Amino acid sequence: MDLLAARGVLGDGAAPAWPALTDDAQGRRSAALVYAMAYVGVPYHRGGTGFDQGVDCSGFVQITYRESAGILLPRRASEQAQATLPIDTEALAPGDLVFFNTLGEPFSHVGIYIGQGRFIHSPRSGAHVRMERLEDRYWRDRFNGARRVIGDSSG
């Protein structure tokens, strides 16, 4: 993450570090990661809602948290950014969301951080859900920030 900070893509640094996760929150995040990993190889499909049809980036995140942790997130990436808590990238933990500007607008793409500088996402038409590195130039240059999913089964 030092490279991201050095390139100035982490924002203004105003996002607070979030306190340590509770055991319950850690359990939900672990369940989300296991669920997300099962989607590796599923094709991208705009508006898709599952294994059979494929998924787009925000649908993948929404389904993962709804089905694994009972947390209801909005459908669009920009709405997911608004519904989650901004965090410093130094505080990134597996299960946090990472956002990118891929369409010329902030928070137009989202993935789930899996640790060690990697995230899982559904990238684009013609591709499949896969893991990538935040340090890869394409993603580093478009990084919008990190956010933490908070909440319970009511959203």
C-alpha positions in Angstrom: 0.0 0.0 0.0 3.0 2.3 0.4 3.1 2.7 -3.4 -0.5 3.8 -3.5 0.1 6.4 -0.8 3.3 7.7 -2.6 1.3 8.1 -5.8 -1.4 10.1 -4.1 -4.2 7.8 -5.0 -5.4 7.2 -1.5 -7.5 10.4 -1.2 -7.0 13.2 1.3 -6.2 10.9 4.2 -9.2 12.1 6.2 -10.8 8.7 6.5 -10.4 7.4 10.1 -8.8 4.1 10.9 -11.5 1.8 12.1 -11.3 0.0 15.5 -10.5 -3.7 15.6 -13.2 -6.0 14.3 -15.3 -7.9 16.8 -15.4 -11.7 16.6 -18.9 -11.6 15.2 -17.9 -9.1 12.5 -14.7 -11.1 11.7 -16.9 -14.3 11.3 -19.2 -12.5 8.8 -16.3 -11.2 6.8 -14.6 -14.7 6.8 -17.9 -16.2 5.5 -18.1 -13.5 2.8 -14.6 -14.3 1.6 -15.3 -18.1 1.4 -18.5 -17.3 -0.5 -16.7 -14.9 -2.8 -14.0 -17.3 -3.7 -16.6 -19.8 -4.9 -17.4 -17.3 -7.7 -13.9 -17.4 -9.2 -14.4 -18.3 -12.9 -18.1 -17.2 -13.0 -18.5 -15.0 -16.1 -19.2 -11.3 -16.0 -22.8 -10.5 -16.9 -24.2 -7.0 -16.5 -27.2 -7.2 -14.2 -26.5 -10.8 -13.5 -27.4 -12.2 -10.1 -25.8 -15.5 -9.6 -23.7 -18.5 -10.7 -26.1 -19.4 -13.6 -26.3 -16.0 -15.2 -23.0 -14.5 -14.1 -22.5 -11.3 -12.2 -21.3 -7.8 -12.6 -19.0 -6.1 -10.0 -21.6 -4.7 -7.7 -24.0 -7.6 -8.1 -21.1 -9.9 -7.0 -20.5 -7.8 -3.9 -24.2 -7.5 -3.1 -24.8 -11.3 -3.5 -21.7 -12.2 -1.5 -22.7 -10.1 1.6 -26.4 -10.9 1.4 -25.9 -14.7 1.1 -22.9 -15.2 3.4 -23.4 -12.6 6.1 -27.0 -11.5 5.8 -26.0 -7.9 5.1 -28.1 -6.0 2.6 -26.1 -3.7 0.4 -27.4 -1.5 -2.4 -27.1 -2.7 -6.0 -24.9 -0.1 -7.6 -21.2 0.4 -6.8 -21.6 4.1 -6.1 -24.5 3.3 -3.7 -22.4 0.6 -2.0 -19.7 3.3 -1.4 -22.3 5.5 0.2 -23.6 2.7 2.4 -20.2 1.7 3.8 -17.6 3.4 6.0 -14.5 4.9 4.5 -11.3 3.6 6.0 -7.6 4.2 5.5 -5.9 1.8 3.2 -3.5 0.9 6.1 -6.6 -0.4 7.9 -7.7 -2.7 5.0 -8.7 -6.1 6.2 -10.0 -9.1 4.3 -13.7 -8.5 3.5 -13.4 -4.7 3.0 -14.5 -3.2 -0.2 -12.1 -1.5 -2.7 -13.4 1.0 -5.2 -12.2 2.3 -8.5 -12.9 4.9 -11.1 -13.2 2.8 -14.3 -15.9 4.7 -16.2 -14.7 8.3 -15.7 -16.8 8.6 -12.5 -15.9 7.8 -8.9 -16.9 4.5 -7.3 -17.8 3.0 -10.7 -16.2 -0.4 -9.9 -16.0 -2.4 -6.7 -14.2 -5.5 -5.5 -13.6 -7.3 -2.2 -10.2 -7.2 -0.5 -8.8 -10.6 0.3 -5.5 -9.7 1.9 -1.9 -9.3 0.9 -2.7 -6.5 -1.6 -5.2 -8.6 -3.6 -8.9 -8.3 -4.3 -11.6 -10.4 -6.0 -14.0 -8.9 -8.5 -16.0 -9.3 -11.7 -14.1 -7.0 -14.0 -15.8 -6.5 -17.3 -17.8 -8.1 -20.2 -16.0 -11.1 -21.7 -14.1 -11.7 -18.4 -14.7 -13.9 -15.3 -14.6 -13.3 -11.6 -11.0 -13.3 -10.6 -8.3 -12.1 -8.2 -6.0 -9.2 -9.0 -3.4 -7.1 -7.2 -4.1 -3.5 -6.1 -0.5 -2.7 -7.1 -1.1 -3.5 -10.8 -0.8 -0.3 -12.7 -4.4 -0.3 -14.1 -6.0 -0.7 -10.7 -3.5 1.5 -8.8 -4.2 4.4 -11.2 -8.0 4.1 -10.8 -8.1 3.4 -7.0 -10.8 5.5 -5.3 -10.4 4.1 -1.7 -11.4 1.5 0.7 -14.6 1.1 2.7 -15.8 -1.2 5.4 -19.1 -3.1 5.4 -20.9 -2.6 8.6 -24.4 -3.6 9.7 -26.5 -6.6 10.4 -29.1 -8.6 8.7 -31.3 -5.5 8.3 -28.7 -3.7 6.3 
